[in-house]
Amino acid sequence: MTWGTGRAVAMTDEEFRLLRDLITEYCGIYFADSFKYLIERRLQPRLPVHNLTSFRDYYRLLKYGSDRAKEFDEIVERVTTNETYFFREAYQLRAFTDEILPAVVKHKKPGDRIRIWSAGCSTGEEPYSLAMLTHDLPLTRGLPMEIFGNDISRKVLKTARSGLYRESSFRQTEPHWIDKHFTRDGRMFKLNEDIRNRVNFGHLNLMDEAAMAIMSNVDVIFCRNVIIYFANEARAALLDMFHKKLRPGGFLLLGHSESLINASTKFELVPLTHDIVYRRPR
Ligand SMILES: C[S@@+](CC[C@H](N)C(=O)[O-])C[C@H]1O[C@@H](n2cnc3c(N)ncnc32)[C@H](O)[C@@H]1O
């Protein structure tokens, strides 16, 4: 990307650190020094949009500009990793249906709600997998289930709400799920309405504690492959918040390469047959 004289605007080390810290403060995501060129490349196109000639001016705009919220939305679309697919980490989903849900149901009375939250849901494959898995499940009959999917990226939420997917979203999906819940439309697959209607999507920044007030008494939180990108302090703050949002006895499921080691001591470890998950003590 070039500007003015035809030369690309370079990002100094100091500008990188200022912008990096601002991004972490906003959404938790942390970039090590080795990511400087990636950030430079991804943010460079934003300079001409605002008639700016340096990243320092861009930093000022983000820090003090009246349109800073809108600009952070633009940054989010450039720096988040949105990789996901249906039935990701199947062993964990098996643990969810075979061991976690029965433990949740044990403490419910008829008519009680079960609340499941996919925090950092990307294009929706995770909460929709949960909706398919719990569709018609005899175990939860008589217990209304609410499934929430939240993400900071407005773009991924648009795809999630459309329910339209490409073949790559099914790399770990057994064909019977596709036959049962999708309608083929050329090269795309449309998720049927009965499953789509079971998931409530919303825009949410997990670092925004005030916005998070809408979420409470959650039975199971899936926050998989999200905190791996977070700074240590952001991770610790988020886990504290999850602890508050869970019912006592509620479960937290992280991605297979993520753990609470050094991040939180508030949860207890629960060994299951094929997985180890975290639980807010009763
Ligand atoms: C790699 S995807 C994981 C999707 C899904 N959980 C899975 O495991 O397949 C990570 C998602 O977290 C979202 N994310 C990152 N920071 C966030 C924040 N502060 N608040 C909400 N979502 C965030 C990203 O936009 C991205 O869609």
The ligand as an SDF file (V2000), in Angstrom:
LIG
                    3D

 27 29  0  0  0  0  0  0  0  0999 V2000
  -10.3400  -18.9770   16.0490 C   0  0  0  0  0  0  0  0  0  0  0  0
  -11.9790  -18.3910   16.2740 S   0  0  0  0  0  0  0  0  0  0  0  0
  -12.6530  -19.6940   17.2660 C   0  0  0  0  0  0  0  0  0  0  0  0
  -14.0620  -20.0560   16.8420 C   0  0  0  0  0  0  0  0  0  0  0  0
  -14.6610  -21.2130   17.6240 C   0  0  0  0  0  0  0  0  0  0  0  0
  -14.7410  -20.9120   19.0310 N   0  0  0  0  0  0  0  0  0  0  0  0
  -13.8690  -22.4700   17.4040 C   0  0  0  0  0  0  0  0  0  0  0  0
  -13.1690  -22.9200   18.3220 O   0  0  0  0  0  0  0  0  0  0  0  0
  -13.9350  -23.0480   16.3120 O   0  0  0  0  0  0  0  0  0  0  0  0
  -11.7310  -17.0770   17.4730 C   0  0  0  0  0  0  0  0  0  0  0  0
  -12.8770  -16.0530   17.4630 C   0  0  0  0  0  0  0  0  0  0  0  0
  -12.7660  -15.2470   18.6500 O   0  0  0  0  0  0  0  0  0  0  0  0
  -13.1860  -13.9340   18.3210 C   0  0  0  0  0  0  0  0  0  0  0  0
  -12.6700  -12.9750   19.3020 N   0  0  0  0  0  0  0  0  0  0  0  0
  -11.3930  -12.5780   19.4900 C   0  0  0  0  0  0  0  0  0  0  0  0
  -11.3320  -11.6450   20.4470 N   0  0  0  0  0  0  0  0  0  0  0  0
  -12.6010  -11.4480   20.8870 C   0  0  0  0  0  0  0  0  0  0  0  0
  -13.1810  -10.5980   21.8620 C   0  0  0  0  0  0  0  0  0  0  0  0
  -12.4540   -9.7440   22.5820 N   0  0  0  0  0  0  0  0  0  0  0  0
  -14.5210  -10.6610   22.0410 N   0  0  0  0  0  0  0  0  0  0  0  0
  -15.2850  -11.5160   21.3130 C   0  0  0  0  0  0  0  0  0  0  0  0
  -14.7900  -12.3310   20.3730 N   0  0  0  0  0  0  0  0  0  0  0  0
  -13.4600  -12.2990   20.1630 C   0  0  0  0  0  0  0  0  0  0  0  0
  -12.6160  -13.7270   16.9260 C   0  0  0  0  0  0  0  0  0  0  0  0
  -13.2940  -12.6910   16.2160 O   0  0  0  0  0  0  0  0  0  0  0  0
  -12.8120  -15.1120   16.2880 C   0  0  0  0  0  0  0  0  0  0  0  0
  -13.9750  -15.1750   15.5150 O   0  0  0  0  0  0  0  0  0  0  0  0
  1  2  1  0
  2  3  1  0
  2 10  1  0
  3  4  1  0
  4  5  1  0
  5  6  1  0
  5  7  1  0
  7  8  2  0
  7  9  1  0
 10 11  1  0
 11 12  1  0
 11 26  1  0
 12 13  1  0
 13 14  1  0
 13 24  1  0
 14 15  1  0
 14 23  1  0
 15 16  2  0
 16 17  1  0
 17 18  1  0
 17 23  2  0
 18 19  1  0
 18 20  2  0
 20 21  1  0
 21 22  2  0
 22 23  1  0
 24 25  1  0
 24 26  1  0
 26 27  1  0
M  CHG  2   2   1   9  -1
M  END
$$$$
